Amino acid sequence: MILLSDANVLIDLAHVSGIDVLPRIAATEVLDVVLDECVDDRQPDIAREIQLAGIKVVKAEASWRTESSRFRSAALSVVDTLNLYYAHSRGRILLAADKTLRTRAEREGVEVHGSLWVVEEALSRRLRSAADLCDWLARWSTIGSRLPAPEVGRLRLLLGC
């Protein structure tokens, strides 16, 4: 199992100092074009955190733009289609928060999960304490992360928040 992370999941995890959890769940990759989307004034250290965690940065090849065109739609960005193409063609599990990307990935037979799955995996593998994971959920709610309320509620019950 190899994970391929989209920007929103990495940004969510950076807000809670949780990027290091991903490669402890499974080998993790990020496309260089996705990494470029992550780096901004609010997350100036995200590239360093990704590197320190041991996440592999994959250079998107120019030919992938053509090959990913079959996934292109008005609702998906070029970066989204590159991520979907790479996950589909390389058998990666895609980590994404964007509903349109998730729906398209599922339709293409790509296994896809989001930030809440990472919380569940971190709990089941004992990578973080329940208290720490409760803090993640609380902090995500204050930064405007668009997580589904029913799933957040279910996780809060599971964690004892």
C-alpha positions in Angstrom: 0.0 0.0 0.0 1.3 3.4 -1.0 -0.5 6.6 -0.2 -0.6 9.7 -2.6 -1.6 12.8 -0.8 -3.4 15.8 -2.2 -2.8 19.3 -0.9 -5.8 19.7 1.5 -4.9 16.6 3.5 -1.3 17.7 3.9 -2.5 21.2 4.9 -4.9 19.8 7.4 -2.1 17.7 8.9 0.3 20.6 8.9 -2.1 22.6 11.1 -1.9 19.9 13.7 1.7 18.9 13.3 0.6 15.5 12.0 2.3 15.1 8.7 4.7 12.6 10.2 1.8 10.2 10.7 1.3 9.5 7.0 4.5 7.5 6.3 3.9 5.6 9.6 0.6 4.4 8.1 2.2 3.5 4.8 4.8 4.7 2.3 3.6 8.1 1.1 4.1 10.2 -2.0 3.2 13.7 -3.1 3.5 15.1 -6.6 5.8 18.1 -6.8 2.9 20.2 -8.3 0.8 19.4 -5.3 3.6 20.4 -3.0 3.8 23.7 -4.8 0.1 24.3 -4.0 0.7 23.7 -0.3 3.5 26.2 0.3 2.3 29.6 1.2 2.7 32.2 3.9 0.4 30.3 6.3 2.3 27.1 5.8 6.0 28.2 5.2 7.5 25.0 6.7 5.3 22.4 5.1 7.8 21.4 2.5 10.4 20.8 5.2 7.9 18.9 7.3 7.1 16.6 4.3 10.8 16.0 3.7 11.6 15.3 7.4 8.7 12.9 7.6 10.2 10.9 4.7 7.4 11.5 2.2 8.6 11.0 -1.3 8.2 14.0 -3.7 7.4 12.7 -7.2 8.3 14.9 -10.1 5.3 15.1 -12.4 6.4 14.3 -16.0 5.3 16.5 -18.9 3.8 13.4 -20.6 1.3 13.0 -17.7 -0.6 16.1 -18.7 -1.6 14.4 -22.0 -2.2 11.1 -20.4 -4.3 12.6 -17.6 -6.5 14.5 -20.0 -9.1 11.7 -20.0 -9.8 12.7 -16.3 -10.1 16.4 -17.2 -13.4 18.2 -16.4 -14.5 21.7 -15.6 -14.7 20.7 -11.9 -11.2 19.3 -11.7 -8.0 21.3 -11.8 -5.0 20.2 -13.9 -3.3 19.2 -10.6 -6.3 17.2 -9.6 -6.2 15.3 -12.9 -2.5 14.7 -12.5 -3.1 13.3 -9.0 -5.9 11.1 -10.2 -3.9 9.9 -13.2 -0.9 9.0 -11.1 -3.0 7.2 -8.4 -4.9 5.3 -11.1 -1.9 4.3 -13.2 0.4 3.4 -10.3 -2.2 1.8 -8.0 -1.9 4.4 -5.2 -4.4 5.1 -2.5 -5.4 8.8 -2.9 -5.8 11.0 0.1 -8.0 13.9 -0.9 -10.5 16.2 0.8 -12.1 17.7 -2.4 -15.5 16.1 -2.9 -15.3 16.3 -6.7 -11.9 14.7 -6.8 -13.0 12.0 -4.4 -16.1 11.2 -6.4 -14.2 11.0 -9.6 -11.5 8.8 -8.0 -14.1 6.4 -6.7 -15.8 6.3 -10.2 -12.4 5.4 -11.7 -11.8 2.6 -9.2 -9.2 4.5 -7.1 -9.3 3.9 -3.4 -9.7 7.3 -1.8 -9.7 8.6 1.8 -9.5 11.9 3.6 -8.2 13.5 6.8 -10.7 11.7 9.0 -9.4 8.3 7.8 -5.9 9.4 8.8 -7.3 10.1 12.3 -8.8 6.6 12.4 -5.6 5.0 11.2 -3.5 7.0 13.6 -5.8 5.8 16.5 -5.9 2.1 15.4 -2.1 2.0 14.9 -1.5 3.9 18.2 0.5 6.7 16.4 -1.2 9.4 18.5 -3.3 9.3 21.6 -7.0 9.8 21.6 -6.6 13.1 23.3 -4.2 14.3 20.6 -6.6 13.2 17.9 -9.5 15.0 19.7 -7.3 18.1 19.6 -6.8 17.6 15.8 -10.6 17.6 15.3 -11.1 20.7 17.5 -8.3 22.6 15.7 -9.6 21.7 12.3 -13.0 23.0 13.2 -11.5 26.4 14.1 -9.5 26.8 10.8 -12.5 26.1 8.6 -11.6 22.6 7.4 -14.6 21.2 5.5 -15.0 17.9 7.2 -18.4 16.1 7.2 -20.1 16.8 10.6 -21.7 13.3 10.9 -18.3 11.7 10.5 -16.6 14.2 12.9 -19.3 13.4 15.5 -18.8 9.7 15.0 -15.0 10.1 15.5 -15.5 12.3 18.6 -17.6 9.5 20.1 -15.0 6.9 19.2 -12.2 9.0 20.6 -14.1 10.0 23.7 -13.8 13.7 23.0 
